[in-house]
Amino acid sequence: LNVERAYLNYKFHPALQLNTGLMGGGQWASTFGDTEINVTRVQFIGALSADMVFIATYEKQDEKGTIANVSSDKDDTTVYYLASRMKFGPLTVLPLVAYGTKGWGYQGGLETAFAGLNAAGFSKKKYDQTVMSGTLGLNGDFGMIGFESEFQYKVIDSDGLDDDATKNSAAFTGAVGAGTTAALQALDSTTYGAYVNLFAKVDPAKVGFVFAYASADEKDGVYNWGEDFDVCVVMDDYIAQGSANLMGWSVYKLYADVTMGAIGVNAAVAYGATNKDYVATADLCND
């Protein structure tokens, strides 16, 4: 038995609400860039009107503090969000900015790895990570024609770990392990992704074109468009080969969804390729 949602909602006023407790996180606008997680949140929702809603969220993604070591609270993963849903006629605008902090001193396997790296020339016993990101969702419904889109830009600062790992690559690789998810998440990166879905509704069919892009650069890292996003379910699972999703790819897709009463038919043809034009051991992007 696992509790995944347990939160309170209090309405101070029809235009001002408070949510607090265990809620769903990691999702915004479309499924592009999303990986749903269960997190503790305090969230204020204010509205100027039904078409102009603003959201401020404080989020704890994990809890590292213990009775024996309360100082490890500073190594929690904490994220602050400001977001809005604004509707202008047929257009819906969904901006979100996020700022997160994480200390690596108590982050699972990295705690042990970092503990022995000072002797190899690392400048700090532990490192604090900051994550800043901006997301913009833009949807339109013009009757027969519509679109769904999302764009994200994300910057990770490892507080000097990236420079130290470069100077002592053999020690870093040996301690952390090349190609591990933890190693990739720890280093500096500047990544971005884009998703556009253009479609036409011609009863009983919906026909459209999808373009999804995830950046991949040897220096700046690889964009991860999330476990919840699948361009084509079978293609994503097959090509990822054990990874939760594709990373650093461009994919183009033509599709048609037809509904006739209780019967639905979905057909699609897609082409995708990696954007990575380099070889690196500490990279989960598949060639």
N, C-alpha and C positions, 0 to 999 in steps of 0.2 A: 504494500500500500504506500503510495507516494503522493504527497500533497503538492500540487503544482500551482494552484491559485487559491489564495486566502487573503482578501483585502477588503477594506471598508471604503464606502463612498458616502461622502457627506455633502449636501447641497446647502451652502450658506445663502444662496440666492440662485434663481434660475440661470443666471449668467456667471456664477462662480461656484466651482466644485473642488473638493479635495478627495483624492484617492491615496490610500496608504496601505502597504502590506506587500504580500508576495504576488507579483503580477508577471505578465508576459512582456518580454523585451526583445531587442534585436530586430525589430521590424518597423518599416516606415514606407509610406507611399506604395509602390508595387513590391513584388517579391524580390526584385533585383537588389543584390547586396545584403539580403536578409539571412540570418540564421537565428531562429527563435530560441530564446533561453528563458529560464525562470529566474527572476531577480526581485530583490527587495527595493521598493520605490516609495518616494513621497512625491506626489504629483498635483500641481494646481492647474486647473483648466478654467480659463476666463473667456467670455464671448462678448463682443460688441453687438453681434447679431448672429443669426443662424448661419450666415455665410462668412463670418469673420471670427475664427476661433484661435486662441493662443494657448500654448501648453508649456509649462516649466516643470522639469523633472529632475529630482535628485535620485541617483541609483547606486546601490551597492551590488556589484556582481559576484563578489565572494567575501568571505569573512576569515581573516587570518589570525585574529586575536584569540588568545587562550588565557586561562587563569594563570598558567605558569609564565606566560610571556605576553603581557598586555601590550607591550611596545610594538608587537607585530601588526597592530591595527593600522599603522601607517603604510603597510604593504597590501592593504585591501585594494581591490580594483574599484574605483569610484568614478562615476561618470555624471556629468551635468549636461542637460539638454534644454534648448530653447527651440520651439517648433510652432508652426501655424498651419491652419487649413483655411485658405481664402478662395472664395468662389466668385468669379466674375462672369456672369452669364453662363455660356457653355464651357468656360475654362475653369479648372480647379488647380490652384497653385499650392504646393506642399513643401515649403522650405524647412530645413532642420540644421542646426549647428550643434556640435557636441565637443566637449572637452573632458578627457579622462586622464586619471593618474593611476599608476601601478608601481609598487616596489617589488623588486625581484628577489629580495633577501629570503622570502619564504615561499617562493613559487615552485613547489614540487622538486623535480630533478635539477633545476637550475640552482637551487640553494646549495646543494652539494658540489655542483660543478664550479660555481663561483668561489666557494670557500677556499679552494686550493690554487686559484689562479694568480693571487698576488705575487707569489714567489716567481711566477713566470713573466712578471712585468706589468700586470694589470694595475691601474692606478687607484682603484677603489675596491673596497671589500664588498660593496653592493651598489646597485644602480637603480635609479628611479626612472620610470618610463612615463612619457606624456603622449597622449593621442589627441589630435585635433582633426575634425572632419566637418565637411559641409555637404549637405545633400539637398537636391532640388527635384521634386516630383512635379510633373506638369501633365495634366490630363485634359482631353477635350472631347466633347460629344456634340456633333453638329447634325444630329439626325442620322442620316444614312452613313456619314463619314465620321470616324473618330480616331483618337490616338491615345496611347499611354506611354509615358517616358519618365526616365529617372537618370540623374547624373550625380556622381559622388567623387569628392576629392578628399584624400586622407593623408595626413602627415604623422609619422611616428618618430619621436626623439628618444633615443636610448640613454641620454645623460652620459655620453662619453664611451659607452660600451662598444659602439661600432668602431671607433678609432682604436680602442685597445685591442679589439678582436683582430683588426687589420694588422696591427703591429706584431701581434702574437698569434697568428692564424693557426699555427700547429697546436699550440696549447689550447686555444678555443675549440678547435675542431675535435681534438682528443677528449676534452672534458665534456663538451656539450653534445657532440655527435653531429656530423655533417648531415644535412638534409632533414633534420628533425623539425617538427612544427614549432617547438619551443625556441629553437635557435633562430628560425625565421622571424618569429614574433618579437624577439628581443632586439633585433638590429634596426637601425634607422631605415626609413623608407618614405617615399613620396609616391603614392599610387592614385590612379583614378580609373573610373569606369563609366560607361554610358549604355543606356538601353532605350530603344525606341520600338514601339509596336503600332504600326499604321494599319487600319482595317476599314472595311466597308461592310455594311449590313444590308444584304439583299435577301430578303425572306425566301426560303428558310435557311439561308447560309450566311456565314460570317467569313469573309476572305481577307487575309492580311499578310503583311510583311514585317518581320522582326529582324532587328540588328542589335547585337550585344557585343560590347567591347570591354576588355580588361587589359590594362597596361602591363607591360613586362619590360624591365630594364635591369641590367646587371648591377648598376649602382643604386638605383632608386627602388628596387623591389618589384614584387608581382602583386597585382590586384586580385583579391579573392571575392567573387561575386555571390558567395553565400551558399549554404546548403539548401535553402528553400527555393532557390531559383534554378529551374531546369528549362533550357531551350527546347530540348527534346529529352524526355525522361530516359529512354533507353540509351540514346547517344551519350548523355552526360555520365550515366553510371558505367557504361562500357569503356569509354575513353579514359575516365578518371582512374580506373584500375586500382581501386582500394582507397583513393582519396575521396573526400565527401563531395567534391565538386570540381569543375574545371577552373584553372587559374591561369591568367595571362593569355586568354584566347580571344579571337574574333569569330563570331558566328552569324551567318545569314540564313534566314528561314522564310519560306513561303508556306502558308497553311490555309486550310479551309475546314470550318466546323459546320456541319449540317445537322439540323434537328428536325425530325419528322414525327410529331407526336411523342411517344415514349422511346423512340429510337434515335440515337445520336451517332454520327459518324465523324471521326476526326482524321484528317490526313495532312501530312507535312513532308516537305523535302528541305533538307538543311545542308549547308556547307560550312565547315569550321576549320581553323588552323591556328596554331600557336603564334603569338607575337614575339616569342623569345628567339633571338638570333645569336645567342651566346651559350656557352656551356659552363655550368657551375654546379659543384657537388651539393652545396647547401641551398637547393632550390627544388621545391615540390612540383613545379610546372612540368607537365609531361610534353615530350616531343612527339 
